[in-house]
């Protein structure tokens, strides 16, 4: 029963597929057609974070949601995989390239935001637009409030007792109350917690990834963000408990085409608390850019 529930993914994400990349096997979910939106989640969750946003967008856009090796994935990476923040940014860029996607709207949350900041300052060629919901940035990587847990989260051996089923449930409920205002379905919570509980390779990936987080990566990315002169929306949760409002304001200022939008009545996981608002911002940005590109093409002809 646990194994069956461990594999659960929302139907709105589309069928599970796998990419054989130089860093390892990466699962992804693809549904819809039209301009492409690629979704990047954070630590200790997976593509299910985006299920409600994808449901609202897939009638008009192709939605590609990645399952990254952040502790809630199903296929462990090879022991030699580069799971440093730049290595994972390259993994996302490799996935976009392997899928032959161009001019994508890159949408990120939480730890995935830091990875996306690194990506657009490292390999921006296939990214046409950027949407950052509340996420790690500047000196807040990992979030300062989580740093006391760093010794546990960066040790596969210490993770095992923490993630034992009885303890994992209490730990997860406590964490999620600070990340989302609204209840999350039991199946979704299982999909987040059970992979690391049941698979030592997943615990190893989580420990290696979390152990490599350091503010130097996001500080370096912030210095380079002004080079990303493409449409961007910073969709920051007004009631976030982990990511300061001023970081959203700073990111919007750093990006030459950045615009700040507040997500009301939401904590970090705005895709859970306010999925329609997130979807509307993603759709508006993508439509506007597509319309502008179409008018520029008509003028050239």
Secondary structure, 3 states (H helix, E strand, C coil): CHHHHHCCCCHHHCCEEEEEECCEEEEEEEECCCCEEEEECCCCCCHHHHHHHHHHHCCCCEEEEEECCCCCCCCCCCCCCCCCHHHHHHHHHHHHHHCCCCCEEEEEEEHHHHHHHHHHHHCCCCEEEEEEEEECCCCCCCCHHHHHHHHHHCCHHHHHHHCCHHHHHHHHHHHHHHHCCCCCCHHHHHHHHHHHHHCHHHHHHHHHHHHCCCHHHHHHHHHHHHHCCCCEEEEEECCCCCCCHHHHHHHHHHCCCEEEEEECCCCCCHHHHCHHHHHHHHHHHHHHHHHHHHHHHHHHC
